[in-house]
Amino acid sequence: MSSSVLEDIQSKLIIYGYSSVMSFRIIDHIFVIRIVIRQRENACSIYLLSSAIFNVFCLIFYGFTQIYLINYSSETPAAFGLCKTYIYL
C-alpha cells in the first residue's frame, strides 16, 4: 500500500469519525446544561454549568481547527493563527 492511500484513509477517518464523535460530545454537554440549569442553587451546579458551556465552545472551536487543518495546507498563515489561538484558549 502506498503512503498516499494511507494518508487518504487517515484524512477520511479524521473528518468523518472525528466529526461524529465531536457531535455526540456536544449533544452530551447540551443535555448536561439542560439538566443542571434547573438546579442553580448550589455552587457545584453553577460550576458544572459553566464548565459544560465552556466545553461546548472549546469542542466546536477545536473541531473546526482540526478539520480545517486536514482540508487545507498546514503552511498557510490562517493555520498558524488557528494553532496559536487554540494554545491560548
Sequence and secondary structure as in RCSB ss.txt:
>XXXX:A:sequence
MSSSVLEDIQSKLIIYGYSSVMSFRIIDHIFVIRIVIRQRENACSIYLLSSAIFNVFCLIFYGFTQIYLINYSSE
TPAAFGLCKTYIYL
>XXXX:A:secstr
  HHHHHHHHHHIIIIIIHHHHHHHHHHHHHHHHHHTT  SSHHHHHHHHHHHHHHHHHHHHHHHHHHHHHS TT
SHHHHHHHHHHHH 
